[in-house]
């Protein structure tokens, strides 16, 4: 899957994501801009430079120009995607989100006034999903996030580490045994050379990102962080208090190990966690789920969960069922009683896998330590 959402091969292009790069390439003698994709650049004051360039085939996404320059560039063959007004996000962004960006202002304002919440409120306004400008903005945004995610996963150190997904319910409360086990899983995965990816939300997802983030801390440090978080067990009734407890841990333990969160505004009631250092947040949940599965070529560990986790198990099973033998990835379900009796996904999964290449790539274990051992085989 192409993470940026392209349906087929595209010509070679050059993404220009900051003014420094733009100016440097012009200073080096660039004249022909065909294939250039300039994203969210403020190009005011550069009218004379732009006037001397061959811009046919160039694409400018959400850039700002001196008066009259936009029409001039369009008349000379450039494709201009305009800045969109009334939108509380940049649909042409060139990077993933950070927790600090989505929770900007958390120290002084309630969650409902922060960027993450404002974007969600925008997305659910009456009639929003049927408005052309709104659907265009969200589609452009998700394409930009996919593009940024593709760049991240092909850069150091991500490209040199297999990525393992951790799936599990959002209901696991801070301070609970389930939360501590999910944190231990993230810690063990990161310590064994895996990149950790989750759905980026609360519960088991947050815990796995916590464990990865603090993978280089000693045991006392991890326990201290878990104790701090336990003071606010869940994001209800106050997302603000929940997020501030996490921010306090990050402040006490800065510079943790990077990990990935891929949440969605489709589930607006689930806020993103603060321990995924890189956040690829999408509007379209179906795209987000498919990309999360595609990225986890090191396998996926499924912790106890309910409907959402069951859905993810069989989405992954479908990929493995029809995939080429070389592309089958491990599926590890943790919790025998949970997956055999409470939500009996394991018997169905085992039946599906029978006589298929995936048969020896599915596992049912009782502990996160066993799960990591299975992946390391």
JOVEN-V501258 format. One record per helix or strand. SS is the DSSP state (A for helix, B for strand). FROM is the first residue (numbers start at 1). LEN is the number of residues. Records with the same first field share a line. If there is no record, write none. Layout:
# JOVEN-V501258
SS=FROM-LEN ; FROM-LEN
This chain:
# JOVEN-V501258
B=14-3 ; 32-1 ; 36-4 ; 42-1 ; 54-1 ; 59-3 ; 64-1 ; 79-3 ; 97-1 ; 163-5 ; 195-4 ; 260-2 ; 264-1 ; 278-2 ; 282-1 ; 300-3 ; 331-4 ; 362-4
A=19-9 ; 47-5 ; 69-7 ; 99-4 ; 111-3 ; 115-9 ; 128-3 ; 132-22 ; 158-3 ; 177-15 ; 204-10 ; 219-12 ; 239-14 ; 265-3 ; 285-11 ; 307-16 ; 325-3 ; 336-7 ; 345-9 ; 357-5 ; 368-9
